[in-house]
Amino acid sequence: MLAHPRRGSSGPPVRSLADDLRARSDAELAELLAARPDLSRPLPGDLTALAARAATPASLSRAVDALDAGALSVLHALVGAGDPVQEAQLRRDLGLTAAALRAAVTDLWRVALVWRGGDGWHVPRGVADILGPSQAPAVVLDQPPLPAREVGPEPVDSAAGAATADLLEMVDELADLWGPTPPRVLRAGGLAVADLKTVAEALDLPPAHAAFVVEIAYAAGLVDDDGALDPVWAPTAAYDDWQQSGPAGRWLSLAQAWLATTRAPSLVGRRHQEKGPAINALAEGAATALGRSVRHDVLSLLAAVPPGAAPDVAAIQARLAWLRPRRPAAVLAELAAAALAEAAWLGMTGYGALASAGRALLRGAAEEEIIAALTLPDPVDHVLLQADLTAVAPGRLEGRLAAFLRLAADVESRGGATVYRFTPGSLRRPLDAGWDAQQVLDALDGASSTGVPQPLAYLVGDVARRHGGLRVGAATAYVRSDDHVAIEDLVERPDLGAYRLRRLAPGVAVAQVAPNVLLSALRQAGLLPVAEGPEGAVVVPPTTHHRARTRRGAHSLPGAGRAGASRPAPQADPPLSAAVHRLRDGEERLRSAEVHRADLARSPLQELDPGRLAAHLRDAAAAERAVWIAVVDATGSPRRLRLRPDRIEGGRVYGAVDAGPGRSFSLHRISAVGPAE
């Protein structure tokens, strides 16, 4: 028979999985709880309850799903070998040496998928139902190879740092986009396709990459549904705190959120069913626990190769198929490719290899060590303004310069250098925010190392001259201009016919729509109107942006006092050592209760009249001696309890029952008493 993995036949006989668990050391129990975390959530009261939970179909299914191809084939062979398992026949069937077979079965024993009795190894009954028909034994215990090309740690960290800088900038741009004009939440939940397309165009990203930016910001609690009656997607108050942190701390909060979330941006645009609706970003359908599991598997494989080495993608997918044989290989390959792409966008990897900061994060290093390992490109304090109305940022921008360019220009391309383009629409934004032409030119001149090109200066002046030429107010809405011909042309424009503009006076027209609707329509028509107040002054929009409530459970920033610090932290699982200690204590209490029940069954009780009964209890209280009492409950049924009397007064006896909290009983309900020690 197969030898026990750690001890001989000494000790109490093992006749069940519960007995097997009782015989394990504390370290072995902790290893089991770590390998099967569902067993401790919530923690059972004792080892007997732990064994019962470990044998449930749901828990067994999770444990079997976590097996690699080699362990799964050995388990199939054990199920098909009968009960108990005979080693000689199993070795012949599998073609393994005694040492290899013992090691494989021991791995299954560690996760409680087999247990050893006095007559050999047994498999919990429910395992056969989960496995289905036994397969022909064909055991391959060796993992597929994981070849990797050498890139070098420095290039990897540099590429990852550049991706990190891009991501931080894109999250800021998303907040700037959604702060003033938050998109509506769909009735079924999620973000509309048109709104995601707007994000992709604003960030100059493909839709899949734009979906990732939206989803990672949501996972980190930086954007959310504002919870209003007509809800919208908007930055949260946590975003304002996040923005005040250093770049490394901001990246760490995003990386931690990505590791923990079940959100799967790669599902956006897909269909659960062939004729079903496409999955929207931020919708409930864009989540899968399998995606998080595969993400962690992929990162573990990246961490298994030396620093600066990039494993082959096909080899990663082949290894995953071996690690998770009960999952469809095509689904695993697709999720693995998505995890690799997201890791690169996040800055966890560079050139396909795990970066130093990502490696430190995965091994659970301290926050300071992770931040120190992050390689960010040095920030620049200037841009190159060009005559073609573009600005080239030769590096990472920070602070006011970055905020100004996000306000006054649109991103045209990203890469080693970011290219911004100035357009009438982009230059309208600072003017709408209360800037004048000279302030815009001064900001451009201060940002440029070569001065402001003449074409850009002309464009700023032209936009400033046209800006505010039309003014919109409430009449329900009106539009006026010093150029009377412009108003006449506006009234006659067919593309504005739906707004029913009517000339009210020379240079003034009115419409039966809200001022903000008319203002938006004129801007879409290529005009440059501004809002006007009741006194005829230009209305500068408020600088405060819409903020959604902070979602409970969203990831907080590293360090105390930052984003999410005021939110209640999720209750952590107890440490494994503490969990094992509690299980042992529960088992001891269970054993003590069984001993007490046995003592109770052997202890004769004596029926006494009330006077003698009270005297007997007083004597026991004076001697601090425990007694057995028979108590009649509310249903008239007698119960036997072990009582340590403390005092008798007012027709009641007070004391502790079974070493528990103090209780009291009416003397007339006690029918008999007897010694307990």
ZITA-V855375 format. One record per residue. N is the residue number from 0. PHI is phi in radians with two decimals (999 if undefined). D_LAST is the distance of its C-alpha to the last C-alpha in whole Angstrom. Layout:
BEGIN
N:PHI:D_LAST  N:PHI:D_LAST
END
This chain:
BEGIN
0:999:46  1:-1.19:46  2:-1.27:44  3:-1.09:41  4:-1.16:42  5:-2.51:40  6:-2.65:37  7:-1.51:37  8:-1.66:35  9:-1.24:32  10:1.74:29  11:-1.07:27  12:-1.13:30  13:-1.78:32  14:-2.09:32  15:-2.79:33  16:-1.09:34  17:-1.08:31  18:-1.09:30  19:-1.07:33  20:-1.14:32  21:-1.11:29  22:-1.41:30  23:-1.37:33  24:-1.34:33  25:-1.06:33  26:-1.12:37  27:-1.23:37  28:-1.17:35  29:-1.09:37  30:-1.11:40  31:-1.13:39  32:-1.13:39  33:-1.22:42  34:-1.33:44  35:-2.21:43  36:-1.09:42  37:-1.14:42  38:-1.21:38  39:-1.91:37  40:-2.23:39  41:-1.38:37  42:-1.24:34  43:-1.13:31  44:-1.34:28  45:-2.77:27  46:-1.23:29  47:-1.10:28  48:-1.18:30  49:-1.10:33  50:-1.11:33  51:-1.12:34  52:-1.18:36  53:-1.12:38  54:-1.71:39  55:-1.26:41  56:-1.01:44  57:-1.12:45  58:-1.21:43  59:-1.08:44  60:-1.08:48  61:-1.09:48  62:-1.16:47  63:-1.19:49  64:-1.09:52  65:-1.45:51  66:-1.35:52  67:-1.46:55  68:-1.08:58  69:-1.15:57  70:-1.12:53  71:-1.14:54  72:-1.18:56  73:-1.13:53  74:-1.12:51  75:-1.00:53  76:-1.15:54  77:-1.09:50  78:-1.10:50  79:-1.40:53  80:-1.55:51  81:1.63:49  82:-2.38:45  83:-1.32:44  84:-1.40:47  85:-1.72:49  86:-1.13:50  87:-1.05:53  88:-1.14:55  89:-1.13:54  90:-1.10:56  91:-1.14:59  92:-1.15:59  93:-1.58:58  94:1.21:60  95:-1.94:58  96:-1.29:57  97:-1.06:54  98:-1.16:53  99:-1.14:54  100:-1.16:52  101:-1.08:49  102:-1.14:50  103:-1.16:51  104:-1.23:47  105:-1.08:45  106:-1.06:47  107:-1.23:46  108:-1.13:42  109:-1.04:42  110:-1.77:42  111:1.06:40  112:-1.62:43  113:-2.47:42  114:-2.44:39  115:-1.84:38  116:-1.74:37  117:-1.16:36  118:-1.84:40  119:2.34:42  120:-1.57:42  121:-2.24:42  122:-1.90:43  123:-0.90:41  124:-1.01:43  125:-1.21:44  126:-1.11:46  127:-1.06:49  128:-1.15:50  129:-1.26:50  130:-1.26:53  131:1.40:55  132:-0.98:57  133:-1.11:56  134:-1.58:59  135:-1.14:61  136:-1.03:59  137:-2.58:62  138:-1.62:59  139:-2.18:61  140:-1.45:58  141:-1.44:61  142:-1.28:62  143:-1.07:65  144:-1.14:67  145:-2.26:67  146:-1.16:71  147:-2.48:71  148:-1.61:75  149:-1.50:75  150:-1.88:76  151:1.91:75  152:-1.05:72  153:-1.16:75  154:-1.06:76  155:-1.10:73  156:-1.12:72  157:-1.14:75  158:-1.14:75  159:-1.13:72  160:-1.12:73  161:-1.12:76  162:-1.13:74  163:-1.07:71  164:-1.06:74  165:-1.10:76  166:-1.12:72  167:-1.05:72  168:-1.16:75  169:-1.20:75  170:-1.13:72  171:-1.10:74  172:-1.14:77  173:-1.09:74  174:-1.13:73  175:-1.13:77  176:-1.29:78  177:-1.53:75  178:-1.08:75  179:-1.29:78  180:-2.29:78  181:-1.20:75  182:-1.31:75  183:-1.31:73  184:-1.42:70  185:-1.09:71  186:-1.04:70  187:-1.53:68  188:1.64:67  189:1.77:68  190:-1.87:71  191:-1.10:75  192:-1.04:77  193:-1.12:80  194:-1.22:77  195:-1.16:76  196:-1.11:80  197:-1.07:81  198:-1.09:78  199:-1.07:79  200:-1.20:83  201:-1.16:82  202:-1.60:80  203:0.99:82  204:-2.28:80  205:-1.12:79  206:-0.99:77  207:-1.12:74  208:-1.22:74  209:-1.10:75  210:-1.09:72  211:-1.11:69  212:-1.07:70  213:-1.10:69  214:-1.21:66  215:-1.23:65  216:-1.15:66  217:-1.19:64  218:-1.08:61  219:-1.46:61  220:1.35:61  221:-1.57:65  222:-2.31:66  223:-2.93:65  224:-1.16:65  225:-1.38:66  226:1.30:64  227:-1.33:67  228:-1.08:69  229:-1.98:71  230:-1.21:69  231:-2.34:71  232:-1.58:70  233:-2.59:70  234:-1.06:69  235:-1.66:65  236:-1.09:65  237:-1.12:63  238:-1.11:66  239:-1.08:68  240:-1.22:65  241:-1.03:65  242:-1.17:69  243:-1.44:68  244:-1.40:66  245:-1.22:68  246:-0.97:69  247:-1.14:66  248:-1.13:64  249:-1.13:65  250:-1.11:65  251:-1.07:62  252:-1.13:61  253:-1.19:63  254:-1.13:62  255:-1.12:58  256:-1.12:59  257:-1.13:60  258:-1.16:58  259:-1.58:55  260:-1.34:57  261:-1.68:57  262:-1.12:61  263:-2.25:64  264:-1.00:67  265:-1.17:69  266:-1.42:68  267:-1.11:70  268:1.59:73  269:-1.45:72  270:-2.18:71  271:-1.18:68  272:-2.20:70  273:-1.00:74  274:-1.88:75  275:-1.44:72  276:-1.25:73  277:-1.24:73  278:-1.39:70  279:-1.59:70  280:-1.06:69  281:1.19:66  282:-1.50:65  283:-1.10:62  284:-1.19:64  285:-1.56:64  286:-2.54:61  287:-2.77:59  288:-1.15:56  289:-1.10:57  290:-1.06:60  291:-1.15:57  292:-1.08:56  293:-1.15:59  294:-0.99:60  295:-1.19:57  296:-1.10:58  297:-1.09:62  298:-1.13:61  299:-1.12:59  300:-1.18:62  301:-1.12:64  302:-1.31:61  303:-1.35:61  304:-1.63:65  305:-1.09:66  306:-0.98:67  307:1.50:71  308:-1.85:71  309:-1.95:71  310:-1.13:70  311:-1.22:72  312:-1.07:71  313:-1.10:72  314:-1.20:69  315:-1.07:67  316:-1.15:67  317:-1.16:67  318:-1.14:64  319:-1.09:62  320:-1.08:63  321:-1.33:61  322:-1.22:58  323:-2.20:58  324:-1.19:59  325:-1.50:58  326:-1.76:60  327:-1.05:63  328:-1.07:65  329:-1.16:68  330:-1.15:66  331:-1.06:64  332:-1.10:67  333:-1.17:68  334:-1.19:65  335:-1.15:66  336:-1.09:69  337:-1.15:68  338:-1.10:66  339:-1.15:68  340:-1.14:71  341:-1.15:68  342:-1.08:67  343:-1.22:71  344:-1.13:71  345:-1.31:68  346:1.62:69  347:-1.31:66  348:-2.26:69  349:-2.52:72  350:0.95:75  351:1.47:72  352:-1.93:70  353:-1.26:66  354:-1.36:67  355:-1.06:66  356:-1.15:64  357:-1.13:63  358:-1.11:61  359:-1.13:60  360:-1.10:58  361:-1.19:57  362:-1.49:55  363:1.33:53  364:-1.17:55  365:-1.13:55  366:-0.96:57  367:-1.10:60  368:-1.20:60  369:-1.12:61  370:-1.11:63  371:-1.15:65  372:-1.39:66  373:-1.35:67  374:-1.84:71  375:-1.77:73  376:-1.10:77  377:-1.10:78  378:-1.25:79  379:-1.99:83  380:-1.98:85  381:-2.69:88  382:-2.28:89  383:-1.83:93  384:-1.42:94  385:-2.11:97  386:-1.19:100  387:-1.52:99  388:1.17:96  389:-2.15:93  390:-2.25:91  391:-1.89:90  392:-1.65:86  393:-1.33:86  394:-2.98:83  395:-1.38:80  396:-1.71:80  397:-2.37:78  398:1.10:78  399:-1.14:81  400:-1.11:83  401:-1.09:81  402:-1.13:80  403:-1.14:84  404:-1.18:85  405:-1.11:82  406:-1.37:84  407:-1.75:88  408:-2.49:88  409:-1.96:86  410:-1.23:85  411:-1.72:87  412:-2.78:86  413:-2.10:83  414:2.69:83  415:-1.06:83  416:-2.32:85  417:-1.64:85  418:-1.85:88  419:-1.90:88  420:-2.07:91  421:-1.65:92  422:-2.33:94  423:-0.96:95  424:-1.18:92  425:-1.25:89  426:-1.26:92  427:-1.15:91  428:-1.08:88  429:-1.12:88  430:-1.17:91  431:-1.10:89  432:-1.45:86  433:1.86:89  434:-1.30:90  435:-1.92:94  436:-1.05:96  437:-1.17:97  438:-1.14:93  439:-1.13:93  440:-1.13:95  441:-1.12:94  442:-1.14:91  443:-1.13:92  444:-1.15:95  445:-1.23:92  446:-1.49:90  447:-1.66:93  448:-1.56:94  449:-2.22:97  450:1.48:98  451:-1.65:98  452:-1.07:101  453:-1.05:103  454:-1.02:102  455:-1.23:99  456:-1.10:100  457:-1.09:103  458:-1.11:100  459:-1.05:98  460:-1.12:101  461:-1.15:102  462:-1.12:98  463:-1.13:98  464:-1.16:102  465:-1.37:101  466:-1.13:97  467:1.51:97  468:-1.09:101  469:-1.96:99  470:-2.22:97  471:-1.93:94  472:-2.44:93  473:-1.77:92  474:-2.44:95  475:-1.06:93  476:-2.51:94  477:-2.37:97  478:-2.32:98  479:-2.36:101  480:-2.76:103  481:-1.24:107  482:-1.58:108  483:-1.14:109  484:-1.15:110  485:-1.08:107  486:-1.19:105  487:-1.06:108  488:-1.13:107  489:-1.13:103  490:-1.12:104  491:-1.53:106  492:-1.17:104  493:-1.19:102  494:-1.25:99  495:-1.90:98  496:-1.08:99  497:-1.15:96  498:-1.65:96  499:0.92:99  500:-1.18:100  501:-2.35:103  502:-1.21:105  503:-1.66:105  504:-2.84:108  505:-0.99:109  506:1.43:107  507:-2.39:104  508:-2.33:102  509:-2.17:99  510:-2.51:96  511:-1.67:94  512:-2.36:91  513:-1.13:89  514:-0.98:90  515:-1.19:87  516:-1.19:88  517:-1.15:92  518:-1.04:91  519:-1.14:89  520:-1.11:92  521:-1.13:95  522:-1.20:93  523:-1.15:92  524:-1.43:96  525:1.62:97  526:-1.64:97  527:-2.20:96  528:-1.37:95  529:-2.26:93  530:-1.43:91  531:-2.15:93  532:-1.49:92  533:-1.07:93  534:-1.60:95  535:1.53:97  536:-1.52:95  537:-1.18:93  538:-1.59:89  539:-1.58:87  540:-1.02:84  541:-1.10:81  542:-1.42:79  543:-1.25:76  544:-1.80:75  545:-1.12:72  546:-2.28:69  547:-1.54:66  548:-1.14:62  549:-1.40:60  550:-1.31:58  551:-1.14:54  552:1.50:53  553:-1.19:56  554:-1.22:56  555:-1.57:57  556:-1.25:59  557:-1.08:58  558:1.60:57  559:-1.41:56  560:1.34:58  561:-1.89:60  562:-0.97:60  563:1.42:57  564:-1.11:55  565:-1.53:54  566:-1.41:53  567:-1.15:49  568:-1.30:48  569:-1.09:47  570:-1.18:43  571:-1.39:43  572:-1.18:40  573:-1.14:37  574:-0.98:38  575:-1.06:37  576:-1.11:35  577:-1.18:33  578:-1.11:33  579:-1.10:32  580:-1.06:29  581:-1.16:28  582:-1.13:28  583:-1.11:26  584:-1.08:23  585:-1.09:23  586:-1.15:23  587:-1.16:20  588:-1.10:18  589:-1.12:20  590:-1.13:18  591:-1.10:14  592:-1.11:15  593:-1.15:16  594:-1.10:13  595:-1.10:11  596:-1.13:14  597:-1.18:13  598:-1.09:10  599:-1.10:11  600:-1.14:14  601:-1.52:12  602:-1.51:10  603:-1.33:12  604:-1.84:13  605:-1.96:15  606:-1.36:18  607:-2.23:19  608:-1.27:22  609:-0.96:23  610:-1.15:23  611:-1.14:20  612:-1.09:18  613:-1.12:19  614:-1.13:18  615:-1.10:14  616:-1.23:14  617:-1.17:16  618:-1.08:14  619:-1.14:11  620:-1.19:13  621:-1.16:15  622:-1.54:12  623:0.92:11  624:-2.00:7  625:-1.42:6  626:-2.38:7  627:-1.63:9  628:-2.24:13  629:-1.80:16  630:-1.98:19  631:-1.58:23  632:-1.45:24  633:-1.13:28  634:-1.60:29  635:1.56:27  636:-1.60:25  637:-1.37:21  638:-2.25:19  639:-1.84:15  640:-2.31:13  641:-1.67:10  642:-2.06:11  643:-1.88:11  644:-1.10:13  645:-1.94:16  646:-2.82:19  647:-2.22:20  648:-2.78:24  649:1.06:27  650:1.31:25  651:-2.34:22  652:-1.93:19  653:-2.02:19  654:3.07:16  655:-1.71:15  656:-1.85:14  657:0.91:13  658:1.05:14  659:-1.67:17  660:-1.20:20  661:-1.15:19  662:-2.40:20  663:-2.40:21  664:-2.35:21  665:-1.25:23  666:-1.07:22  667:-1.27:24  668:-1.62:23  669:-1.59:19  670:-1.71:20  671:-2.74:16  672:-2.57:13  673:-2.78:10  674:-1.19:6  675:-2.00:4  676:-2.72:0
END
